[in-house]
């Protein structure tokens, strides 16, 4: 998966917009009203394979980490609620998009 493919998908979700609060190189996709918003996804730009951090239900987060070596605790995030997915092909595009939808839902309801 490329950054553009992920970005096109995540920006198609309701009320999601791009921000760079941590500086260049870290794309942060937020939900809600600018300029605040809540983080839905974080992409480390320029990484190969792409690395995407997404909010997740804590129990599901643990299950995914046990099942997939490319799903790890969220980098610089609350490890209970965030996973970083290394998009190397172990998870399909659709599975990553499903996790992004879940992240959006958790943040929107949160």
N, CA, C and O atoms as a MOPAC input file, in Angstrom:
PM7 MOZYME 1SCF
protein

 N      0.84900 1    -1.18200 1     0.00000 1
 C      0.00000 1     0.00000 1     0.00000 1
 C      0.88800 1     1.23700 1     0.00000 1
 O      1.89800 1     1.29600 1     0.70100 1
 N      0.49900 1     2.20600 1    -0.78600 1
 C      1.24200 1     3.46200 1    -0.82100 1
 C      0.57900 1     4.47800 1     0.12100 1
 O     -0.57500 1     4.32800 1     0.52100 1
 N      1.34600 1     5.50200 1     0.45100 1
 C      0.79900 1     6.57500 1     1.27700 1
 C     -0.40300 1     7.20900 1     0.57100 1
 O     -1.41700 1     7.49500 1     1.20700 1
 N     -0.29000 1     7.42500 1    -0.72800 1
 C     -1.39100 1     8.04300 1    -1.48600 1
 C     -2.65900 1     7.19200 1    -1.42100 1
 O     -3.75500 1     7.72400 1    -1.24200 1
 N     -2.51300 1     5.87100 1    -1.56500 1
 C     -3.68900 1     4.99000 1    -1.48100 1
 C     -4.35700 1     5.10800 1    -0.11100 1
 O     -5.58000 1     5.19900 1    -0.01000 1
 N     -3.53000 1     5.10500 1     0.94800 1
 C     -4.09700 1     5.23100 1     2.29100 1
 C     -4.71300 1     6.61200 1     2.47600 1
 O     -5.81800 1     6.73800 1     3.00300 1
 N     -3.99900 1     7.64300 1     2.04400 1
 C     -4.49200 1     9.01200 1     2.21300 1
 C     -5.81600 1     9.22100 1     1.47700 1
 O     -6.74000 1     9.82000 1     2.02600 1
 N     -5.91200 1     8.73500 1     0.24800 1
 C     -7.16800 1     8.87900 1    -0.49700 1
 C     -8.32000 1     8.22900 1     0.25600 1
 O     -9.42400 1     8.77200 1     0.30300 1
 N     -8.06100 1     7.06400 1     0.84600 1
 C     -9.11100 1     6.37800 1     1.59100 1
 C     -9.48800 1     7.14300 1     2.86000 1
 O    -10.66300 1     7.43200 1     3.08600 1
 N     -8.50400 1     7.46900 1     3.67800 1
 C     -8.81200 1     8.07100 1     4.98300 1
 C     -9.44700 1     9.45100 1     4.82500 1
 O    -10.31100 1     9.82300 1     5.62000 1
 N     -9.03400 1    10.21200 1     3.81500 1
 C     -9.64800 1    11.52800 1     3.60300 1
 C    -11.06700 1    11.42000 1     3.04200 1
 O    -11.80300 1    12.40700 1     3.03000 1
 N    -11.45200 1    10.24100 1     2.58200 1
 C    -12.83000 1    10.03600 1     2.10800 1
 C    -13.79700 1     9.78000 1     3.26100 1
 O    -15.01200 1     9.75900 1     3.06100 1
 N    -13.26200 1     9.58700 1     4.46400 1
 C    -14.11400 1     9.36700 1     5.63400 1
 C    -14.68300 1    10.70800 1     6.11700 1
 O    -14.02500 1    11.74200 1     5.99600 1
 N    -15.89700 1    10.68900 1     6.65900 1
 C    -16.52200 1    11.94500 1     7.08600 1
 C    -15.67800 1    12.74500 1     8.07800 1
 O    -15.14800 1    12.20500 1     9.04800 1
 N    -15.57000 1    14.04300 1     7.80600 1
 C    -14.92500 1    15.02600 1     8.68700 1
 C    -13.45200 1    14.75500 1     8.96900 1
 O    -12.94800 1    15.16200 1    10.01600 1
 N    -12.74800 1    14.07600 1     8.06100 1
 C    -11.32100 1    13.81600 1     8.25300 1
 C    -10.51200 1    14.79500 1     7.40400 1
 O    -10.83400 1    15.04500 1     6.24200 1
 N     -9.46800 1    15.33700 1     8.00100 1
 C     -8.59500 1    16.29500 1     7.33000 1
 C     -7.15200 1    16.06000 1     7.75100 1
 O     -6.89100 1    15.42600 1     8.77300 1
 N     -6.21600 1    16.57300 1     6.95800 1
 C     -4.78000 1    16.36200 1     7.15700 1
 C     -4.16200 1    17.52600 1     7.91700 1
 O     -4.47600 1    18.69000 1     7.66800 1
 N     -3.27000 1    17.18600 1     8.85400 1
 C     -2.56300 1    18.18600 1     9.63900 1
 C     -1.11600 1    17.70700 1     9.82800 1
 O     -0.80700 1    16.53200 1     9.62800 1
 N     -0.24900 1    18.63000 1    10.21200 1
 C      1.15600 1    18.30600 1    10.49300 1
 C      1.56500 1    18.91600 1    11.84100 1
 O      2.47900 1    19.73900 1    11.87900 1
 N      0.91400 1    18.53400 1    12.94200 1
 C      1.23100 1    19.13500 1    14.23900 1
 C      2.60900 1    18.75400 1    14.78100 1
 O      3.15000 1    19.44300 1    15.64600 1
 N      3.18000 1    17.65500 1    14.27000 1
 C      4.48800 1    17.19500 1    14.73700 1
 C      5.59700 1    17.55500 1    13.75900 1
 O      6.72800 1    17.09100 1    13.89900 1
 N      5.27500 1    18.37900 1    12.77300 1
 C      6.25400 1    18.80300 1    11.78100 1
 C      6.21900 1    17.94700 1    10.53100 1
 O      5.48800 1    16.96100 1    10.44300 1
 N      7.03100 1    18.35500 1     9.56700 1
 C      7.09200 1    17.62800 1     8.29900 1
 C      7.53600 1    16.19300 1     8.53800 1
 O      8.34900 1    15.91400 1     9.41900 1
 N      6.98600 1    15.29400 1     7.73500 1
 C      7.37600 1    13.89600 1     7.83700 1
 C      6.40600 1    13.03100 1     8.59800 1
 O      6.48500 1    11.80300 1     8.55200 1
 N      5.47500 1    13.67800 1     9.31000 1
 C      4.47400 1    12.92100 1    10.06400 1
 C      3.09300 1    13.46100 1     9.71100 1
 O      2.65400 1    14.48700 1    10.23100 1
 N      2.42200 1    12.74300 1     8.81500 1
 C      1.07400 1    13.13600 1     8.38300 1
 C      0.07400 1    12.65200 1     9.42800 1
 O      0.02100 1    11.46700 1     9.75700 1
 N     -0.71600 1    13.59100 1     9.94300 1
 C     -1.71100 1    13.27200 1    10.97300 1
 C     -3.09700 1    13.54400 1    10.39900 1
 O     -3.39700 1    14.65600 1     9.96500 1
 N     -3.92500 1    12.52000 1    10.40300 1
 C     -5.28200 1    12.62700 1     9.88000 1
 C     -6.21600 1    12.74700 1    11.07400 1
 O     -6.28000 1    11.86300 1    11.92800 1
 N     -6.94100 1    13.86800 1    11.11200 1
 C     -7.78700 1    14.17800 1    12.25600 1
 C     -9.25800 1    14.17300 1    11.87900 1
 O     -9.63000 1    14.38600 1    10.72500 1
 N    -10.08200 1    13.92200 1    12.88800 1
 C    -11.52500 1    13.95300 1    12.74900 1
 C    -12.05200 1    15.16100 1    13.51500 1
 O    -11.58500 1    15.45800 1    14.61400 1
 N    -13.01300 1    15.84400 1    12.93800 1
 C    -13.67100 1    16.92700 1    13.66000 1
 C    -13.42100 1    18.28100 1    13.04500 1
 O    -13.11700 1    18.40300 1    11.85800 1
 N    -13.55400 1    19.29500 1    13.87800 1
 C    -13.48200 1    20.67900 1    13.44000 1
 C    -12.05600 1    21.19500 1    13.57300 1
 O    -11.40700 1    20.99900 1    14.60000 1
 N    -11.57400 1    21.86000 1    12.51700 1
 C    -10.24200 1    22.48500 1    12.56500 1
 C    -10.28100 1    23.64300 1    13.54200 1
 O    -11.34500 1    24.24500 1    13.69400 1
 N     -9.21700 1    23.98900 1    14.20200 1
 C     -7.89200 1    23.40600 1    14.10300 1
 C     -7.63600 1    22.27100 1    15.09600 1
 O     -6.58100 1    21.64100 1    15.03300 1
 N     -8.56600 1    21.99300 1    16.00700 1
 C     -8.31600 1    20.95900 1    17.00600 1
 C     -8.41100 1    19.56900 1    16.38900 1
 O     -7.42800 1    19.05300 1    15.85700 1
 N     -9.58400 1    18.96800 1    16.46000 1
 C     -9.76700 1    17.62600 1    15.92300 1
 C     -9.10600 1    16.57100 1    16.78900 1
 O     -8.28000 1    16.87100 1    17.65100 1
 N     -9.48900 1    15.33400 1    16.53900 1
 C     -8.92000 1    14.18600 1    17.24000 1
 C     -8.22300 1    13.29800 1    16.22200 1
 O     -8.70100 1    13.13400 1    15.09900 1
 N     -7.10300 1    12.73200 1    16.61400 1
 C     -6.30300 1    11.92600 1    15.69900 1
 C     -7.00100 1    10.60900 1    15.37200 1
 O     -7.43300 1     9.87700 1    16.26200 1
 N     -7.09900 1    10.32700 1    14.07300 1
 C     -7.65800 1     9.07000 1    13.57000 1
 C     -6.53000 1     8.16400 1    13.08000 1
 O     -6.56000 1     6.95300 1    13.29900 1
 N     -5.53700 1     8.75400 1    12.41500 1
 C     -4.43000 1     7.98100 1    11.84000 1
 C     -3.18600 1     8.84500 1    11.74300 1
 O     -3.25900 1    10.06500 1    11.59400 1
 N     -2.03800 1     8.17800 1    11.83200 1
 C     -0.75100 1     8.85200 1    11.67100 1
 C      0.07000 1     8.03300 1    10.68100 1
 O      0.16100 1     6.81000 1    10.79300 1
 N      0.66200 1     8.72000 1     9.71600 1
 C      1.51200 1     8.05500 1     8.73000 1
 C      2.91300 1     8.63800 1     8.82600 1
 O      3.10300 1     9.85200 1     8.76000 1
 N      3.88800 1     7.75600 1     8.98300 1
 C      5.28900 1     8.16300 1     8.93200 1
 C      5.66200 1     8.26200 1     7.46300 1
 O      5.85500 1     7.24700 1     6.79400 1
 N      5.76300 1     9.48200 1     6.96500 1
 C      6.01700 1     9.69600 1     5.54100 1
 C      7.39700 1     9.20200 1     5.13800 1
 O      8.36100 1     9.31400 1     5.89400 1
 N      7.47000 1     8.65600 1     3.93500 1
 C      8.74200 1     8.21900 1     3.39000 1
 C      9.19700 1     6.84500 1     3.86000 1
 O     10.26900 1     6.38900 1     3.46300 1
 N      8.40800 1     6.17200 1     4.69700 1
 C      8.80800 1     4.84600 1     5.15300 1
 C      8.45000 1     3.80200 1     4.10600 1
 O      7.40500 1     3.88600 1     3.46100 1
 N      9.31800 1     2.82700 1     3.94700 1
 C      9.05700 1     1.71600 1     3.03600 1
 C      9.38600 1     0.44000 1     3.77000 1
 O     10.55400 1     0.21500 1     4.08600 1
 N      8.41800 1    -0.40600 1     4.05900 1
 C      7.01000 1    -0.22500 1     3.73100 1
 C      6.35800 1     0.86300 1     4.58100 1
 O      6.87900 1     1.27600 1     5.61800 1
 N      5.21100 1     1.30400 1     4.10600 1
 C      4.44000 1     2.33700 1     4.79500 1
 C      4.09500 1     1.88800 1     6.20700 1
 O      3.80300 1     0.71500 1     6.43800 1
 N      4.12800 1     2.82700 1     7.15000 1
 C      3.73400 1     2.56300 1     8.54600 1
 C      2.57300 1     3.48300 1     8.88600 1
 O      2.66900 1     4.70400 1     8.76000 1
 N      1.45700 1     2.86500 1     9.32700 1
 C      0.24400 1     3.60200 1     9.64200 1
 C     -0.16400 1     3.27400 1    11.07600 1
 O     -0.30400 1     2.10400 1    11.43200 1
 N     -0.35400 1     4.30400 1    11.89500 1
 C     -0.83300 1     4.09200 1    13.26600 1
 C     -2.32000 1     4.39900 1    13.32300 1
 O     -2.78000 1     5.42500 1    12.82100 1
 N     -3.07100 1     3.47700 1    13.95400 1
 C     -4.53200 1     3.57600 1    14.01600 1
 C     -5.02700 1     3.24600 1    15.40900 1
 O     -4.47800 1     2.38000 1    16.09000 1
 N     -6.07900 1     3.95300 1    15.82700 1
 C     -6.71900 1     3.65300 1    17.10000 1
 C     -7.43900 1     2.32100 1    16.96400 1
 O     -7.93700 1     1.98400 1    15.89000 1
 N     -7.49200 1     1.55700 1    18.06300 1
 C     -8.08100 1     0.22800 1    17.99600 1
 C     -8.70300 1    -0.13300 1    19.34000 1
 O     -8.27100 1     0.35700 1    20.38400 1
 N     -9.69900 1    -0.97500 1    19.30900 1
 C    -10.25200 1    -1.53300 1    20.54200 1
 C     -9.12700 1    -2.30200 1    21.24300 1
 O     -8.41600 1    -3.06200 1    20.58500 1
 N     -8.94500 1    -2.12700 1    22.55300 1
 C     -7.81200 1    -2.76300 1    23.23600 1
 C     -7.72600 1    -4.28300 1    23.06500 1
 O     -6.63500 1    -4.81700 1    22.86800 1
 N     -8.84200 1    -4.97200 1    23.13500 1
 C     -8.80100 1    -6.43400 1    22.98800 1
 C     -8.43400 1    -6.83400 1    21.56100 1
 O     -7.63200 1    -7.74300 1    21.35100 1
 N     -9.02100 1    -6.15600 1    20.59300 1
 C     -8.68900 1    -6.43200 1    19.20100 1
 C     -7.22700 1    -6.07900 1    18.91800 1
 O     -6.54500 1    -6.78700 1    18.17700 1
 N     -6.75600 1    -4.99400 1    19.50600 1
 C     -5.36000 1    -4.58200 1    19.31800 1
 C     -4.41100 1    -5.70500 1    19.72600 1
 O     -3.46200 1    -6.01100 1    19.00300 1
 N     -4.66300 1    -6.31600 1    20.87400 1
 C     -3.82000 1    -7.41400 1    21.34200 1
 C     -3.90400 1    -8.62300 1    20.41600 1
 O     -2.88500 1    -9.23500 1    20.09500 1
 N     -5.11600 1    -8.96700 1    19.98700 1
 C     -5.29300 1   -10.10900 1    19.08600 1
 C     -4.53400 1    -9.90800 1    17.77300 1
 O     -3.88400 1   -10.82600 1    17.27300 1
 N     -4.62500 1    -8.69600 1    17.22400 1
 C     -3.92600 1    -8.40300 1    15.96900 1
 C     -2.41600 1    -8.50900 1    16.13800 1
 O     -1.72200 1    -9.00400 1    15.25000 1
 N     -1.90900 1    -8.04500 1    17.27400 1
 C     -0.45700 1    -8.12300 1    17.52800 1
 C      0.01100 1    -9.56700 1    17.66700 1
 O      1.11600 1    -9.91700 1    17.25300 1
 N     -0.85000 1   -10.40000 1    18.25600 1
 C     -0.50000 1   -11.81700 1    18.40400 1
 C     -0.53200 1   -12.53700 1    17.05300 1
 O      0.29400 1   -13.41200 1    16.79500 1
 N     -1.47200 1   -12.17200 1    16.20500 1
 C     -1.67400 1   -12.85900 1    14.93400 1
 C     -0.70100 1   -12.41100 1    13.84400 1
 O     -0.25700 1   -13.22700 1    13.03700 1
 N     -0.36600 1   -11.11600 1    13.81700 1
 C      0.44000 1   -10.55500 1    12.73500 1
 C      1.71600 1    -9.91800 1    13.26500 1
 O      1.67500 1    -9.08200 1    14.16800 1
 N      2.84600 1   -10.31700 1    12.70100 1
 C      4.11100 1    -9.70400 1    13.12400 1
 C      4.23700 1    -8.27000 1    12.63000 1
 O      5.07700 1    -7.51600 1    13.12100 1
 N      3.39800 1    -7.88200 1    11.65200 1
 C      3.45600 1    -6.51900 1    11.11100 1
 C      2.47900 1    -5.56500 1    11.80500 1
 O      2.29800 1    -4.43100 1    11.36100 1
 N      1.85100 1    -6.02300 1    12.89000 1
 C      1.01400 1    -5.15300 1    13.71900 1
 C      1.70300 1    -5.07300 1    15.07800 1
 O      1.83800 1    -6.07100 1    15.78600 1
 N      2.13300 1    -3.86800 1    15.42100 1
 C      2.90700 1    -3.65500 1    16.64700 1
 C      2.24800 1    -2.55200 1    17.47800 1
 O      1.44200 1    -1.78300 1    16.95400 1
 N      2.58600 1    -2.46900 1    18.77000 1
 C      2.02900 1    -1.38200 1    19.58000 1
 C      2.33300 1    -0.01900 1    18.95700 1
 O      3.39700 1     0.18100 1    18.37000 1
 N      1.40100 1     0.90200 1    19.09000 1
 C      1.53400 1     2.22600 1    18.48500 1
 C      2.81500 1     2.92900 1    18.87600 1
 O      3.13300 1     3.05600 1    20.05900 1
 N      3.54900 1     3.38600 1    17.87400 1
 C      4.81300 1     4.08600 1    18.08300 1
 C      4.54100 1     5.46700 1    18.67700 1
 O      3.83800 1     6.27500 1    18.06900 1
 N      5.09000 1     5.74300 1    19.85500 1
 C      4.89600 1     7.01100 1    20.57100 1
 C      3.42800 1     7.28800 1    20.90100 1
 O      3.02100 1     8.44500 1    20.99900 1
 N      2.63500 1     6.22900 1    21.07300 1
 C      1.20600 1     6.37700 1    21.35800 1
 C      0.82800 1     5.46700 1    22.52600 1
 O      1.61900 1     4.62400 1    22.94900 1
 N     -0.38500 1     5.64500 1    23.04000 1
 C     -0.88700 1     4.77900 1    24.09800 1
 C     -0.95800 1     3.35500 1    23.55200 1
 O     -1.76800 1     3.06600 1    22.67200 1
 N     -0.12300 1     2.47800 1    24.06400 1
 C      0.00700 1     1.11500 1    23.53000 1
 C     -1.26400 1     0.29400 1    23.70800 1
 O     -1.47200 1    -0.68400 1    22.98800 1
 N     -2.10600 1     0.67100 1    24.64400 1
 C     -3.35400 1    -0.06300 1    24.87700 1
 C     -4.35700 1     0.20100 1    23.75900 1
 O     -5.11000 1    -0.69800 1    23.38600 1
 N     -4.38000 1     1.41500 1    23.22000 1
 C     -5.41100 1     1.83600 1    22.27700 1
 C     -4.93100 1     2.05300 1    20.84500 1
 O     -5.74400 1     2.33000 1    19.96400 1
 N     -3.62500 1     1.93300 1    20.59500 1
 C     -3.10200 1     2.24600 1    19.26300 1
 C     -2.18200 1     1.14600 1    18.75900 1
 O     -1.36100 1     0.61200 1    19.50500 1
 N     -2.33200 1     0.82000 1    17.48600 1
 C     -1.44100 1    -0.10400 1    16.79000 1
 C     -0.77400 1     0.62700 1    15.64400 1
 O     -1.34600 1     1.54400 1    15.05600 1
 N      0.44800 1     0.20700 1    15.33400 1
 C      1.10800 1     0.63700 1    14.11100 1
 C      1.13100 1    -0.56500 1    13.18700 1
 O      1.60800 1    -1.63900 1    13.55400 1
 N      0.60600 1    -0.37100 1    11.97200 1
 C      0.55600 1    -1.43000 1    10.96600 1
 C      1.66700 1    -1.17100 1     9.95200 1
 O      1.73100 1    -0.10600 1     9.34000 1
 N      2.52400 1    -2.14600 1     9.79000 1
 C      3.56700 1    -2.07900 1     8.77600 1
 C      2.96500 1    -2.69000 1     7.51100 1
 O      2.71300 1    -3.89400 1     7.45600 1
 N      2.74000 1    -1.86600 1     6.51000 1
 C      1.98700 1    -2.27000 1     5.31100 1
 C      2.88100 1    -3.00100 1     4.31600 1
 O      3.20600 1    -2.48500 1     3.24600 1
 N      3.26700 1    -4.20800 1     4.69400 1
 C      4.19100 1    -5.00200 1     3.88100 1
 C      3.48300 1    -6.08000 1     3.07100 1
 O      4.12900 1    -6.82900 1     2.33800 1
 N      2.15800 1    -6.16400 1     3.19800 1
 C      1.40800 1    -7.16100 1     2.45700 1
 C      0.84000 1    -8.26800 1     3.33100 1
 O      0.01700 1    -9.05400 1     2.86100 1
 N      1.25600 1    -8.35000 1     4.59100 1
 C      0.70400 1    -9.37900 1     5.46500 1
 C     -0.79500 1    -9.15100 1     5.66300 1
 O     -1.57500 1   -10.10300 1     5.67800 1
 N     -1.19000 1    -7.89900 1     5.81500 1
 C     -2.60800 1    -7.53000 1     5.83500 1
 C     -2.95000 1    -6.95100 1     4.47100 1
 O     -2.16400 1    -6.20300 1     3.88900 1
 N     -4.12200 1    -7.30000 1     3.96700 1
 C     -4.55100 1    -6.78500 1     2.66600 1
 C     -4.93600 1    -5.31500 1     2.78100 1
 O     -5.12500 1    -4.79000 1     3.87800 1
 N     -5.04500 1    -4.66900 1     1.63800 1
 C     -5.50600 1    -3.27600 1     1.62400 1
 C     -6.86600 1    -3.17800 1     2.30800 1
 O     -7.09500 1    -2.27100 1     3.10800 1
 N     -7.76600 1    -4.10600 1     1.99800 1
 C     -9.11500 1    -4.06700 1     2.58400 1
 C     -9.07000 1    -4.21900 1     4.09900 1
 O     -9.83700 1    -3.56700 1     4.80700 1
 N     -8.18300 1    -5.07100 1     4.60500 1
 C     -8.06100 1    -5.23500 1     6.05900 1
 C     -7.54700 1    -3.94800 1     6.70500 1
 O     -8.01900 1    -3.56000 1     7.77400 1
 N     -6.59700 1    -3.29600 1     6.07100 1
 C     -6.06900 1    -2.03100 1     6.60200 1
 C     -7.15200 1    -0.95600 1     6.54200 1
 O     -7.29500 1    -0.16700 1     7.47600 1
 N     -7.91000 1    -0.92200 1     5.45400 1
 C     -9.01000 1     0.03700 1     5.35100 1
 C    -10.06900 1    -0.23700 1     6.41600 1
 O    -10.63800 1     0.70400 1     6.96900 1
 N    -10.34400 1    -1.51100 1     6.71600 1
 C    -11.29200 1    -1.85200 1     7.78800 1
 C    -10.79300 1    -1.33800 1     9.13300 1
 O    -11.57500 1    -0.81400 1     9.92600 1
 N     -9.49900 1    -1.48500 1     9.39200 1
 C     -8.93100 1    -0.97600 1    10.64300 1
 C     -8.98800 1     0.55000 1    10.68800 1
 O     -9.18500 1     1.13300 1    11.75400 1
 N     -8.81600 1     1.19400 1     9.54000 1
 C     -8.92900 1     2.65700 1     9.47500 1
 C    -10.37100 1     3.09200 1     9.72800 1
 O    -10.60700 1     4.09800 1    10.39700 1
 N    -11.33400 1     2.34000 1     9.19800 1
 C    -12.75600 1     2.64200 1     9.47000 1
 C    -13.05600 1     2.50800 1    10.95900 1
 O    -13.76500 1     3.33200 1    11.53600 1
 N    -12.50800 1     1.45900 1    11.57500 1
 C    -12.70800 1     1.26500 1    13.01200 1
 C    -12.09500 1     2.42000 1    13.79400 1
 O    -12.71600 1     2.93100 1    14.72600 1
 N    -10.90000 1     2.83500 1    13.43300 1
 C    -10.25400 1     3.96200 1    14.10200 1
 C    -11.13700 1     5.21100 1    13.99500 1
 O    -11.35100 1     5.91600 1    14.98100 1
 N    -11.64000 1     5.47100 1    12.80000 1
 C    -12.51800 1     6.62500 1    12.57400 1
 C    -13.75500 1     6.52800 1    13.46600 1
 O    -14.14800 1     7.51000 1    14.09400 1
 N    -14.36600 1     5.34900 1    13.52100 1
 C    -15.56800 1     5.13800 1    14.32900 1
 C    -15.27500 1     5.37100 1    15.81700 1
 O    -16.03600 1     6.05500 1    16.50000 1
 N    -14.18200 1     4.80500 1    16.31000 1
 C    -13.82500 1     4.96800 1    17.72800 1
 C    -13.59000 1     6.43200 1    18.07100 1
 O    -14.02500 1     6.90000 1    19.12300 1
 N    -12.91000 1     7.15400 1    17.19900 1
 C    -12.62800 1     8.57500 1    17.44600 1
 C    -13.91500 1     9.40500 1    17.34800 1
 O    -14.15900 1    10.27700 1    18.18100 1
 N    -14.72300 1     9.13200 1    16.34200 1
 C    -15.96200 1     9.89800 1    16.15600 1
 C    -16.93700 1     9.70600 1    17.31400 1
 O    -17.64500 1    10.63700 1    17.69900 1
 N    -16.97000 1     8.49900 1    17.86300 1
 C    -17.88000 1     8.20300 1    18.97200 1
 C    -17.29800 1     8.58900 1    20.31600 1
 O    -18.01300 1     8.68000 1    21.31400 1
 N    -15.97300 1     8.81900 1    20.33300 1
 C    -15.21600 1     8.97900 1    21.53700 1
 C    -15.37300 1    10.09800 1    22.41000 1
 O    -14.69400 1    10.18300 1    23.43300 1

